[in-house]
Every structure is written in structure tokens, then in C-alpha cells.
Amino acid sequence: MQTSTRTEGQRVVLRLSGRFEFSAHREFREAIDRIMQMKGIDELAIDLMDVDYVDSSGLGMLLMVRERTNSAKLGLILANPRGMVRQALDIAHFEKLFTIS
């Protein structure tokens, strides 16, 4: 998996690409750690457009981010899921826990 980050005003967009699975845990956690240290942000959008696969570890990492952003009083959006990734989020009923756009 690859990550890239961009800032849009007070929103940070973390774009993921590739397979979001256990092997991506370290890179994902490091990206989230960097974002959580940023000042002046009030929302994190995780862009899933280029993610072609997510497993239960990837879903667990999203839950971890939800806990961290809730604690920091940051908004969290899962953006642009498609195909199998959207299906996995739907099956896990993530629409009850996240804003998905």
C-alpha cells in the first residue's frame, strides 16, 4: 500500500492506494501519527479511491483511527470507496460508525 497526504485548509486528506491489509499496518500507523501531530486541522479524510482490496486488518485500522480522531475531537470521513472496498464497508456496517462519501 502507498500513502500520500495533502492539506486542504483545516482538512487533511490521506490518500491510500493498493491493498489495505495487515502488511500496511506500519506505514498506515506512521501516516496517522504524523497527521495527529499536525496543528490547526479539524478533519481527516481517508481517500479510498485507489484501494482495490481491504481485509479485516484494514477495517481494524480504520476503527483505530476513529478512536484516535474522536479523542482528538477531529472529524473523520471515509471518501470514495468503490467496488470490493465499498462492499466490505457495507457488510461491516461502517456507515453506522463513519461518514462515508
N, C-alpha and C positions, 0 to 999 in steps of 0.2 A: 504494500500500500504506500502511496505517496500522499504527502500533506503540503498545503500551502496556505498562507494566512494573508489576509488583507484587511485593512481598516477602512470603514465607511462611516465617518463621523464618530458616533459613540457606539457603533456596532462593529464587531469583529466577525469576519467570515472565515471559517476554517473549511477549506475545500479538501475533500478526500477523493482519492481515485484508486481503483484496483479492488483487491479483495480485502474486506474489513473482517479480519479473523484474528485468532489468538496471536499469530506471528506479528501482528501490527501493534500489539499492546504497548510495547516500549515507545515506539515513535508517536503513537497517539497520546499516551500519557505525557510525554515530554512537550508536545504541542499544547496540550491543555494546561500544563504547568506554566508555560510561557504566557499564555493568554490570561490566566488567572492573576498573574503578576502585573498586568497592564493597568495603568491608571486611566480614569476618565471614560471607561466603557460601561454601558448599561445593558448590552445584549450580545449574545453569542449565537450566530447562525452556523450550523454544521451543514455544509452543502454536500449532498449525497449524489448529485447528478452523475458523477463519473465512477460511482461504486457499482460494481457489477455482481458482487456477492457479499453477503453478510451471514455470519454464523452466530451461535448463541454467545460466544465470547464478545463479538462486536456489539450485540444487543446489550450485554452486561456492561460494556464500556460506556455505552450511551446512558445507561442508568447511573453509573458512577458520575458522569458529567452532570446529570440532572441534580444529583445530591450536592455537588460542589457549587453549581450555579445558584441553586436555591439557598444555600448557606451564605453565599456572597450577595444575594439579592439581585442577581443578574437574570434577565430574560433569556430563554433558550428556545431556539427554533430548529427543527429538522427540515431542511429545504431540499426540494427537488428529488425526492426518492422516486425511483422508477423500476419497473419490471419486478424482478425477484426480490429486490430490496424493499420495494413498496409492499409486496405480498408478505414478507417476513414481519414488517412493522404492523400490518393489518392483523395477521394471525396472532401476534403478541399483544394486540390491543393497545399499542403505543399511543394511539390517538387520545386515549384517556389520560395519559401522563405527559404528553408533549404537544406543543403546537407544531403541526406538520403542514407545510405549504408547498 
